[in-house]
Amino acid sequence: MDIDVSFLRQAFAAENYICEDDLVITVSLALKLGRPLLIEGAPGVGKTEIAKVLAVALGTELIRLQCYEGLDESKALYEWNYQAQLLKIQMVRESSGEQPGEEELFSARYLLERPLLKAIRSPQRSVLLIDEIDKTDEEFEAFLFELLSDFQVSIPEMGTIRAVHIPVVVLTSNQERELSDGLRRRCVYLYIDYPSKEKETTILQLKAPGAPDRLVWEITTAMQYLRCELDLEKPPSTAEAIDWTTVLVDMGCRQLTPEVVKQTLGLLLKNHHDFAVFAKSVGFEGFCLMLRQRWDGADLLAKGDSLLARAVKKKFNPF
């Protein structure tokens, strides 16, 4: 399969993933070089979705390793099926009085694959998503180096297992801690920022069809305000904007009111600190007043542009 920029652009469009060419080109470079793709950005900006789009585009399995604090090799790579091994020992002893050999007990039959080993042994090229790598520690990163450099893993009882097909590896980070230089050097890097107002408008129109134009305008304006003008610990991201729009459409809302914002603000703000900042800085009434004033200002600006355009047209084409 020829995976070029044009193919990827069509693949992202087919999955309604709105992105710029810079993103598509970076993903294309990672695929061509066979290097892992490290994606950083705030939660909810679409990092994980890139791996999902690639799996669909390549027609292959998405294997996901969800990272968390304390994740170790046994949960990420493999475990031995100790219950089956003990049962085998008991059966052999009862039938022959002998002890089964280590080679038999520590064979692939008793190996429980975890996501990393599953991707390495996959009979076809898979997409391996290592999600939220920043939640693990540096020891786990060091453990990943062998996999990301040579696409092989070492199991003491079985030796080195090399990838049958080199997987497409996507790592995501919410930047909760700084990743090591060693990990970064092994990857192609991509940063995804919050979308512009225009881009977010397009996203909401695709993800929440039927949303009134004014409601979409108010939501995207609200998103920009919350992210840029309030000192929030966890600003709402694109995922929250999509959820908010979907709920408001289901409620039959055509524009935001203080009551509606009060009922649904929990979709956007996720801790007490941010609720307190919102209440102190603007409040529900002030928030909706701000949106109305900006809507009126945008409407006047649009009317002014229209009058200017007509005046210019009349000047250069008086007849």
C-alpha positions in Angstrom: 0.0 0.0 0.0 1.4 3.4 -1.0 1.0 5.6 2.1 1.7 9.1 0.9 0.5 12.5 1.9 -2.4 12.4 -0.5 -3.6 9.0 0.9 -3.3 10.2 4.5 -5.2 13.4 3.7 -8.1 11.4 2.3 -7.9 9.0 5.2 -8.2 11.8 7.8 -11.0 13.4 5.8 -12.9 10.1 5.6 -12.9 9.9 9.4 -14.0 13.5 9.8 -10.7 14.4 11.4 -10.0 18.0 10.6 -6.3 18.9 10.4 -3.7 20.9 8.6 -1.2 19.7 6.1 1.6 20.1 8.6 0.0 17.3 10.7 -0.5 15.0 7.7 3.1 15.5 6.5 4.5 14.8 10.0 2.5 11.5 10.2 3.7 10.6 6.7 7.3 11.1 7.6 7.0 8.9 10.7 5.5 6.1 8.5 8.1 6.4 5.8 11.0 6.3 8.3 9.4 3.6 10.3 9.8 5.7 13.4 7.4 6.0 16.4 5.2 9.1 16.4 5.3 11.1 19.7 2.2 13.4 19.9 2.0 16.0 22.7 -0.8 18.4 23.6 -3.6 19.1 26.0 -6.1 16.4 26.8 -8.9 16.2 24.3 -7.2 17.8 21.3 -7.3 14.7 19.1 -4.0 12.9 19.9 -5.5 9.4 20.4 -7.8 9.8 17.4 -4.7 9.9 15.1 -3.9 6.3 16.0 -7.5 5.3 15.4 -7.6 6.9 12.0 -4.3 5.2 11.0 -5.7 1.8 12.0 -8.8 2.3 9.9 -6.7 3.6 7.0 -4.3 0.7 7.1 -7.1 -1.8 7.6 -5.4 -3.3 10.6 -5.8 -3.8 14.4 -5.4 -1.0 16.9 -3.5 -2.4 19.9 -3.7 0.0 22.9 -1.5 0.2 26.0 -3.1 2.6 28.4 -0.4 4.0 30.6 -0.8 4.7 34.3 1.4 5.4 37.4 3.1 2.2 38.4 2.8 0.4 35.1 5.5 -2.2 34.8 6.9 -4.7 32.3 4.5 -7.5 33.4 1.5 -5.5 32.6 2.8 -4.0 29.4 4.8 -6.9 27.8 3.9 -10.4 29.1 3.0 -12.6 32.1 3.3 -16.3 32.6 0.1 -18.2 33.1 1.1 -19.5 36.5 -2.2 -21.3 37.1 -1.9 -23.3 33.9 1.8 -24.0 34.7 0.8 -25.3 38.2 -1.9 -27.4 36.7 0.5 -28.9 34.2 3.0 -29.7 37.0 0.2 -31.5 39.0 -0.9 -33.5 36.0 2.6 -34.7 35.1 3.3 -35.6 38.7 0.1 -37.6 39.0 0.6 -39.4 35.7 4.4 -40.2 35.8 5.7 -38.9 39.1 8.1 -36.7 37.3 8.6 -32.9 37.1 8.0 -31.3 33.7 11.0 -29.5 32.2 11.5 -25.8 32.2 11.4 -25.7 28.4 7.9 -27.1 28.4 6.6 -24.9 31.2 8.1 -21.7 29.8 6.9 -22.1 26.3 4.6 -19.9 24.1 1.7 -22.1 25.3 1.9 -20.5 28.8 2.7 -17.0 27.7 0.1 -14.3 28.3 0.6 -11.6 25.7 0.2 -8.0 26.8 -0.1 -5.1 24.3 3.6 -4.7 23.5 4.3 -8.3 22.9 1.0 -8.7 21.0 2.1 -5.9 18.6 5.5 -7.5 18.1 4.1 -11.0 17.4 1.1 -9.8 15.3 0.9 -11.7 12.0 0.1 -8.5 10.2 1.3 -4.9 10.6 -0.7 -3.4 13.5 -1.0 0.1 15.0 0.4 0.2 18.6 -1.0 3.1 20.7 1.0 3.8 23.8 -1.4 6.3 25.4 -0.4 8.9 28.0 3.2 7.8 28.3 3.8 10.8 30.6 2.0 8.9 33.4 4.7 6.3 33.6 8.2 6.8 35.1 11.6 7.0 33.5 12.3 3.3 34.3 9.4 2.3 32.1 10.7 4.7 29.3 14.1 2.9 29.5 12.4 -0.4 29.1 10.7 0.9 25.9 14.0 1.8 24.3 14.7 -1.7 23.0 11.3 -1.9 21.5 11.3 1.5 19.9 14.9 1.2 18.6 15.0 -2.3 17.2 11.4 -3.5 17.5 12.3 -6.5 19.5 11.8 -7.6 23.1 13.8 -9.9 25.4 12.2 -12.6 27.5 14.7 -14.4 29.7 13.1 -17.8 29.4 12.7 -17.6 25.6 15.3 -15.2 24.4 14.9 -12.3 22.0 11.6 -12.0 20.0 11.8 -9.8 16.9 8.8 -8.2 15.2 7.2 -10.2 12.5 5.9 -7.0 11.0 7.2 -3.6 12.4 4.1 -1.9 13.9 3.1 1.7 13.5 3.8 3.1 16.9 2.0 6.2 18.3 2.8 7.6 21.7 0.7 10.3 23.3 1.5 12.7 26.2 -0.5 15.3 28.0 2.8 16.8 29.2 2.2 16.0 32.9 5.9 15.5 33.2 8.9 16.0 30.9 9.8 13.0 28.8 13.4 11.8 28.6 15.7 12.8 25.7 16.3 9.2 25.0 12.7 8.6 24.2 12.3 11.8 22.2 15.3 11.0 20.0 13.7 7.8 18.9 10.5 9.5 17.7 9.1 11.9 15.1 7.5 14.7 17.1 4.1 16.3 16.7 2.4 18.9 18.9 -1.3 19.5 18.6 -2.6 22.8 20.0 -6.1 23.9 20.7 -7.9 24.6 17.4 -8.6 28.1 16.1 -12.1 29.4 16.2 -12.6 28.7 12.4 -11.2 25.1 12.7 -13.4 24.4 15.7 -16.4 25.7 13.9 -15.8 23.2 11.1 -15.2 20.4 13.6 -18.5 21.1 15.4 -20.5 21.3 12.2 -19.2 17.8 11.3 -19.5 16.2 14.7 -22.9 17.8 15.7 -24.9 18.2 12.5 -28.0 20.2 12.9 -26.5 22.6 15.4 -27.8 26.1 14.7 -25.2 28.5 13.3 -25.6 31.0 16.1 -25.2 28.2 18.7 -22.0 27.0 17.1 -20.7 30.6 16.9 -21.5 31.0 20.7 -19.8 27.7 21.6 -16.6 28.4 19.7 -16.5 32.0 21.1 -17.0 30.6 24.6 -14.2 28.0 24.1 -11.8 30.8 23.0 -12.8 32.9 26.0 -12.4 30.1 28.6 -9.1 29.0 27.2 -7.5 32.4 26.6 -9.1 34.9 28.9 -9.7 32.9 32.2 -6.9 31.5 34.4 -8.2 27.9 34.4 -6.2 24.9 35.5 -7.8 22.6 33.0 -9.2 24.6 30.0 -11.9 22.8 28.0 -10.7 21.1 24.9 -12.2 20.0 21.6 -13.7 16.9 23.0 -15.6 18.9 25.6 -16.8 21.3 22.9 -18.2 18.4 20.9 -19.9 16.9 23.9 -21.4 20.3 24.9 -22.7 21.0 21.4 -24.2 17.5 21.1 -26.0 17.9 24.5 -27.3 21.4 23.6 -28.6 20.2 20.3 -30.4 17.3 22.1 -31.9 19.9 24.5 -33.2 21.9 21.5 -31.1 24.9 22.5 -30.7 27.6 19.8 -28.5 29.9 21.8 -27.0 30.0 25.3 -28.8 31.4 28.3 -27.6 31.7 31.9 -29.8 28.8 33.0 -28.5 26.5 30.2 -24.9 27.4 30.9 -25.5 26.7 34.6 -27.0 23.3 33.9 -24.2 22.2 31.5 -21.1 23.9 32.7 -19.9 20.6 34.2 -19.3 19.3 30.7 -16.6 22.0 30.3 -15.0 22.6 33.7 -13.8 19.6 35.7 -12.6 20.9 39.1 -13.7 23.2 41.9 -10.9 25.7 41.2 -12.1 26.4 37.7 -15.7 26.7 38.7 -14.6 29.3 41.3 -12.6 31.2 38.8 -15.5 31.2 36.4 -17.9 32.4 39.1 -15.6 35.2 40.3 -14.4 36.4 36.9 -17.7 36.4 34.9 -20.6 34.3 36.3 -23.5 32.9 34.3 -25.2 36.2 33.5 -22.0 38.0 32.6 -20.9 35.0 30.4 -24.0 35.2 28.3 -23.9 39.0 28.2 -20.3 38.8 26.9 -21.5 36.4 24.1 -24.4 38.6 23.1 -22.1 41.7 23.0 -19.6 39.9 20.9 -22.3 38.5 18.6 -23.7 42.0 18.1 -20.2 43.3 17.5 -19.5 40.6 14.9 -22.9 41.3 13.3 -22.1 45.0 13.0 -18.7 44.3 11.6 -20.2 42.0 9.0 -22.7 44.7 8.1 -20.0 47.2 7.9 -18.0 44.9 5.6 -21.1 44.5 3.4 -21.7 48.3 3.2 -18.0 48.9 2.3 -18.1 46.2 -0.4 -21.2 47.8 -1.9 -19.6 51.3 -1.8 -16.4 50.0 -3.5 -18.5 48.2 -6.1 -20.5 51.4 -6.8 -17.3 53.5 -7.1 -15.7 51.2 -9.6 -18.9 50.2 -11.4 -21.3 53.2 -11.1 -23.6 51.8 -13.7 
